[in-house]
Amino acid sequence: MVDATNVEAWAREMLLALARRHRRPAVALILDLSLDAALERNAARPAPRPPSAAIRRQHKWLHGSLAAMSAEGFLAIHHLRTAAEIDGAVVMRDEAAGPGESAASTPTHTS
């Protein structure tokens, strides 16, 4: 599992290449709050935290990437758009799945 912003295609391609090399499925989990909600949550984080300008830039780049992501090679893409969806998501890995099997991480909602 990789926990990173990856709002640029080149960064996602590096992770997809790594998954292919290790014969593992790649699943994208998009946390897509409104810009206002993202800025509010960022302000509530303990210091150090990214500056607001970085959050605004990442939000813009994410929305510029969304259309292309479906063709990038992910086994699945889970697009969470609300605080309730994000806060209620649980990611589970199937450790028994072997290389090339499609038991990918799947967020489930607990609400």
Kinemage of the C-alpha trace (Angstrom):
@kinemage 1
@onewidth
@group {chain A} dominant
@subgroup {mainchain}
@vectorlist {calphas} color= white
{ca met a 1} P 0.000 0.000 0.000
{ca val a 2} L 1.250 3.471 -0.866
{ca asp a 3} L -0.103 6.522 0.916
{ca ala a 4} L 0.750 9.534 -1.219
{ca thr a 5} L -0.885 12.413 -3.031
{ca asn a 6} L 0.123 11.393 -6.590
{ca val a 7} L -1.910 14.065 -8.349
{ca glu a 8} L 0.479 14.051 -11.313
{ca ala a 9} L 0.400 11.328 -13.975
{ca trp a 10} L 4.190 10.713 -13.846
{ca ala a 11} L 3.986 9.897 -10.122
{ca arg a 12} L 1.118 7.450 -10.635
{ca glu a 13} L 2.973 5.843 -13.566
{ca met a 14} L 5.962 5.140 -11.328
{ca leu a 15} L 3.683 3.328 -8.858
{ca leu a 16} L 1.864 1.455 -11.617
{ca ala a 17} L 5.221 0.307 -13.039
{ca leu a 18} L 6.264 -0.904 -9.596
{ca ala a 19} L 3.007 -2.851 -9.245
{ca arg a 20} L 3.498 -4.421 -12.698
{ca arg a 21} L 7.087 -5.405 -11.869
{ca his a 22} L 5.864 -7.201 -8.763
{ca arg a 23} L 2.770 -8.601 -10.483
{ca arg a 24} L 0.431 -6.869 -8.045
{ca pro a 25} L -2.842 -5.110 -8.766
{ca ala a 26} L -2.925 -1.334 -8.458
{ca val a 27} L -6.012 0.284 -6.985
{ca ala a 28} L -6.548 4.041 -6.762
{ca leu a 29} L -8.380 5.524 -3.816
{ca ile a 30} L -9.237 9.141 -4.651
{ca leu a 31} L -10.018 11.383 -1.685
{ca asp a 32} L -11.752 14.268 -3.423
{ca leu a 33} L -13.209 16.713 -0.929
{ca ser a 34} L -14.287 20.177 -2.005
{ca leu a 35} L -11.456 22.690 -1.872
{ca asp a 36} L -13.074 24.474 1.078
{ca ala a 37} L -13.401 21.219 3.052
{ca ala a 38} L -9.795 20.243 2.253
{ca leu a 39} L -8.518 23.646 3.396
{ca glu a 40} L -10.609 23.439 6.580
{ca arg a 41} L -9.315 19.954 7.404
{ca asn a 42} L -5.756 21.003 6.674
{ca ala a 43} L -6.074 24.005 9.008
{ca ala a 44} L -7.268 21.682 11.796
{ca arg a 45} L -4.207 19.398 11.472
{ca pro a 46} L -1.393 19.764 13.978
{ca ala a 47} L 1.689 21.589 12.757
{ca pro a 48} L 3.607 21.113 10.571
{ca arg a 49} L 1.055 20.993 7.790
{ca pro a 50} L 1.176 21.823 4.087
{ca pro a 51} L 0.568 25.477 3.231
{ca ser a 52} L -2.832 26.396 1.787
{ca ala a 53} L -1.195 27.109 -1.572
{ca ala a 54} L -0.029 23.476 -1.763
{ca ile a 55} L -3.547 22.216 -1.020
{ca arg a 56} L -4.987 24.493 -3.713
{ca arg a 57} L -2.369 23.300 -6.233
{ca gln a 58} L -2.963 19.618 -5.432
{ca his a 59} L -6.728 20.076 -5.711
{ca lys a 60} L -6.324 21.689 -9.144
{ca trp a 61} L -3.924 18.976 -10.347
{ca leu a 62} L -6.198 16.211 -9.047
{ca his a 63} L -9.156 17.549 -10.993
{ca gly a 64} L -6.969 17.891 -14.072
{ca ser a 65} L -6.019 14.202 -13.750
{ca leu a 66} L -9.374 12.557 -13.086
{ca ala a 67} L -10.454 12.033 -16.690
{ca ala a 68} L -7.209 10.285 -17.656
{ca met a 69} L -6.967 7.996 -14.634
{ca ser a 70} L -9.418 5.419 -15.978
{ca ala a 71} L -6.980 4.629 -18.808
{ca glu a 72} L -3.806 4.507 -16.702
{ca gly a 73} L -3.981 0.839 -15.742
{ca phe a 74} L -5.601 0.665 -12.309
{ca leu a 75} L -7.532 -2.505 -11.517
{ca ala a 76} L -10.113 -0.345 -9.740
{ca ile a 77} L -10.615 3.311 -8.917
{ca his a 78} L -12.617 4.295 -5.843
{ca his a 79} L -13.589 7.965 -5.903
{ca leu a 80} L -14.695 9.245 -2.485
{ca arg a 81} L -16.177 12.734 -2.645
{ca thr a 82} L -17.653 13.500 0.768
{ca ala a 83} L -16.293 13.701 4.293
{ca ala a 84} L -18.701 10.942 5.312
{ca glu a 85} L -17.420 8.616 2.565
{ca ile a 86} L -13.802 9.321 3.446
{ca asp a 87} L -14.261 9.083 7.209
{ca gly a 88} L -16.236 5.867 6.845
{ca ala a 89} L -13.886 4.118 4.412
{ca val a 90} L -12.058 1.003 5.526
{ca val a 91} L -9.356 -0.456 3.287
{ca met a 92} L -8.801 -4.190 3.565
{ca arg a 93} L -6.072 -6.195 1.849
{ca asp a 94} L -6.425 -9.857 0.992
{ca glu a 95} L -3.048 -11.207 2.086
{ca ala a 96} L -3.894 -14.624 0.599
{ca ala a 97} L -4.128 -13.279 -2.939
{ca gly a 98} L -1.193 -14.312 -5.070
{ca pro a 99} L 0.529 -12.364 -7.840
{ca gly a 100} L -1.872 -11.458 -10.604
{ca glu a 101} L -4.983 -12.310 -8.607
{ca ser a 102} L -7.639 -9.641 -8.489
{ca ala a 103} L -8.237 -9.465 -4.756
{ca ala a 104} L -7.513 -5.766 -4.627
{ca ser a 105} L -7.990 -3.368 -1.764
{ca thr a 106} L -11.603 -2.290 -1.546
{ca pro a 107} L -12.892 0.521 0.619
{ca thr a 108} L -16.138 -0.217 2.394
{ca his a 109} L -18.325 2.343 4.065
{ca thr a 110} L -19.110 1.928 7.750
{ca ser a 111} L -21.899 4.490 7.970
